[in-house]
Amino acid sequence: FYAPTWEYDKEFLDKKEKELGKLYKQEFPMTPEEAFIASGDLYFDRQALSELLAETKENKSKGVWREYREFEKGEFVICFADTAAGGGDFCAAQFMSKDKMDIPLIYHSKTIATTMTPEVHRKLEEIYDLTGIRPVVAYERNNGGFFEMDRLAILNRNQKYIIYRTKMNQGTKYKDGEGPKLGWSTNSATRPVMLQMIKEAVDNKLIRIYDRPTINEMFSFIEVHTTSQWRAQAEKSAHDDLVMSLAGVWQMYQTEKPLNIR
């Protein structure tokens, strides 16, 4: 990849930016992400994504985990997992610090939810041992997630973490009270709300994201016109598991509070 500064001077590029407006970065991309990842109408703000991309960090872990810093005593951590039922899809879990407003830890693997659950269980217990506060975890109920919530409940013998319960008014801005179901339901009511809210958070840089693969997924998350409406979704041949798990953990940020400190 060669940026346009290799071929054109600043005066020419400034002139083109004024002429083309929002199409400028499509015609004169400055990064490989702008050139090759997004070809449709981006759902997220392109400038915000570019700024976030410049702030990414080196991953400190290997394998299915990507760790960008260690959790500290007193931090309250929330986790949302997007499950996969197979077929080449990925399981993803974003761990957010509600105190520091960042995403220090991510689970990401091309596997099924039954493989992810014991890994997430061990990590949640480690987080409690480090922070002294019980983290809260939610699985998306689709793709077998509701079965895995039950497994987590069984594995949680030491009560080191809390399992999220569906809110009574989930899918509206009036989320209050807990229902009987474990986990989060992504459906026609909740999906637009969670995506709109994470768009606002990302576009306004309300949350720090160190993970380059997550930002790359947002570069390929586009708006498409269906027969009846506009829909935000991953570009053809791209994935959205990291985007949806980020949207889910941002929903948890709105409602979850720490219950105890050791």
Sequence and secondary structure as in RCSB ss.txt:
>XXXX:A:sequence
FYAPTWEYDKEFLDKKEKELGKLYKQEFPMTPEEAFIASGDLYFDRQALSELLAETKENKSKGVWREYREFEKGE
FVICFADTAAGGGDFCAAQFMSKDKMDIPLIYHSKTIATTMTPEVHRKLEEIYDLTGIRPVVAYERNNGGFFEMD
RLAILNRNQKYIIYRTKMNQGTKYKDGEGPKLGWSTNSATRPVMLQMIKEAVDNKLIRIYDRPTINEMFSFIEVH
TTSQWRAQAEKSAHDDLVMSLAGVWQMYQTEKPLNIR
>XXXX:A:secstr
   GGGTS HHHHHHHHHHHGGGHHHHS SSHIIIII  SEESS HHHHHHHHHT       TTEEESS   TT 
 EEEEEE   STT  EEEEEEETTTTEEEEEEEESS HHHHHHHHHHHHHHHHHHHSS  EEEEBSTTTHHHHHH
HHHHH TT  SEE EEETTTTSS   SEEEEESB  STTHHHHHHHHHHHHHHTT SEE  HHHHHHHHTEEEEE
 SSSEEEEE TT   HHHHHHHHHHHHHHH       
